[in-house]
Amino acid sequence: MTNATTTPRPDGPMLVMLDIDGTLVPEGAIDVPPVTADAAQDVVAAGHHVVLCTGRSLVGALPVAASLGLTSGWIITSNGAVTARLAANAPGGYVITDAFTLDVKRVVALVRELMAETAVAVEEIGFGYHVTSRFGPGLLNGRQNVVAHDGLPEATPRLVLHAPGVVPALLRQVQALGMTAIPTADSWVDVTPPLVSKATALYRVRRRLGVHPDRTLAVGDGVNDIPAFKWPATSIAMGSAPAVVRAAASATTGTLEQHGAASILSAVASGRPVATELARPVRVPEIAAD
């Protein structure tokens, strides 16, 4: 690992941040298309850094890293609250380097006062979630342990609030507690510790790697990527991203179905200007029918 005191070179390796859901795979999936996985491997082979950065828990992100063929490097999860170094010889294949937590009791007390029917999920790193009621298939990564409100862990890197109408009812109130709260759907709010985001975690990883600020690039599609888009030299939204996300990015690439992320990765690996690949779908060879 490069020492953080090393002077970054403006012609040195790049740091490429990749969101997961909606960028590499459909929501909740783990299998990255081969064209994208191959392009990511080409980026690594060219001496650059590929960093997965996601709202998923670590349990949910690790299979995607494996699908990309990443066995070393860095991975950021829980919207920036957890950072780990991939290490094939370590238990679970990773070593936690940063884990910021929030006070669960403060948020739960507010929820029970204002909207008691809200389902609460509290992440436990490496396990999954402790939940007040079971979430539907594909909504959470990892195992679910159903407990009463007073049985929830006291600290967590990420807490989920899920119920119809939860955004107008609770978003501003949770933010008023000083928490980072991001609405990812009308019925879903992700809560993470104060002053924590994908951008703050990426800044720390960039410093650890000794990458020059001008050699940074981020690709994503979600509202939680907007802070991350303020961090790199170049930010690229997927073509299927909401208008507010595309407006926050430097540019837009193709959709997930067009393998928009793969086209950007291919450009980085080959040294071509990324701008030449924007909104250009990757051509995937057709497989002849038997």
Beta strands, then each sheet from edge to edge (+ up, - down):
strand 1: 15-18
strand 2: 49-53
strand 3: 72-77
strand 4: 82-87
strand 5: 94-99
strand 6: 102-103
strand 7: 119-124
strand 8: 128-131
strand 9: 143-146
strand 10: 155-156
strand 11: 159-162
strand 12: 180-185
strand 13: 188-192
strand 14: 216-220
strand 15: 234-237
strand 16: 251-252
sheet 1: 5+ 4- 3+ 2+ 1+ 14+ 15+ 16+
sheet 2: 6+ 10-
sheet 3: 9+ 8+ 7- 11+ 13- 12+
end
